[in-house]
Amino acid sequence: MMVINPYIKIFFGLLFILLGLGYIYKPEAIERVNRLIRETFLNDSYVALHRKNWGFLLLLLGALLIYMGVSRTLGW
C-alpha cells in the first residue's frame, strides 16, 4: 500500500480549499484560469451552472486532506 507524505496532503488540502473558495466567492478569477485550460476538461456553461457544487466539493476535499495530514503529522 502506498503511503502519501502528510505534508503533501496538507498542501493539496489547502490548495483545494483555496480553489473552493475561489469558485464560491471569486468566480471571475476562476473564469480567468478557466480560459487557459478550457480545451482540456472545462467549458464555460458547465462552470457557470455548477460553480457552487464544485466549490463545496473542493472545500470538503481540502478539509479532509488537511485533517488527514495534520492527524498523521501529530500522531493522533
Helices and strands as residue ranges (DSSP letters): H 6-25, H 27-37, H 44-74
